[in-house]
Amino acid sequence: EAEVAQSPRYKITEKSQAVAFWCDPISGHATLYWYRQILGQGPELLVQFQDESVVDDSQLPKDRFSAERLKGVDSTLKIQPAELGDSAMYLCASSLLRDRGRGEQFFGPGTRLTVL
Amino acid sequence: AQTVTQSQPEMSVQEAETVTLSCTYDTSESDYYLFWYKQPPSRQMILVIRQEAYKQQNATENRFSVNFQKAAKSFSLKISDSQLGDAAMYFCAYRSLNNNDMRFGAGTRLTVKP
């Protein structure tokens, strides 16, 4: 069964360092999402791509976060510099349809980031 | 903006019994989708059940069913014949038809006792 892949699964870094997370969506899924999930809370959308274009990055802290999906397939989320408050689970999801509400989002296993 | 509220941070159920998880939401839209997602420990989030707001009939997926009360903006999940594998975090989510943005509640941690 096709799955969303993410790496690394765990990342420990010191504050002020740079970190990067990678996501490979299910083949053929045009829409890709990055979520941040703080412990004890539900996921919050950071950025949404449709193919290689950013559709929504209104909640992305652009002074330190960046995201790209250059060829419209896999994606990278970067944090530079990392801050203590960035410690969270970073989830990637993909869906087949964009403007059809039935488009289920399929989630990857996430990257758990700890900033020391 | 739409908000989703799950008022039960933790719930427990005896194996083979039935449990209901609560969810309420706030929206001014008339058409939307509601979801329940399950997040097992250290595993990815998976879709449990989906409800289209324009459908009056409550969605059912095997042992999982919902009680959708549109006027009350309530969307509860009932798990029948609970199994040990049902133990997980459960998230209620709202999705507008106008965009792809999914709004999640804070989650309910379900424990299943043998």
Interface residues (C-beta under 8 A of the other chain):
Chain A: E3 V4 T31 Y33 G40 Q41 G42 P43 E44 L45 Q48 V55 D56 L91 A93 S95 R98 D99 G101 R102 G103 E104 Q105 F107 G108 P109 G110
Chain B: V4 Y32 Y33 Y37 S42 R43 Q44 M45 I46 L47 R50 E52 F91 A93 R95 S96 L97 N99 N100 D101 M102 F104 G105 A106 G107
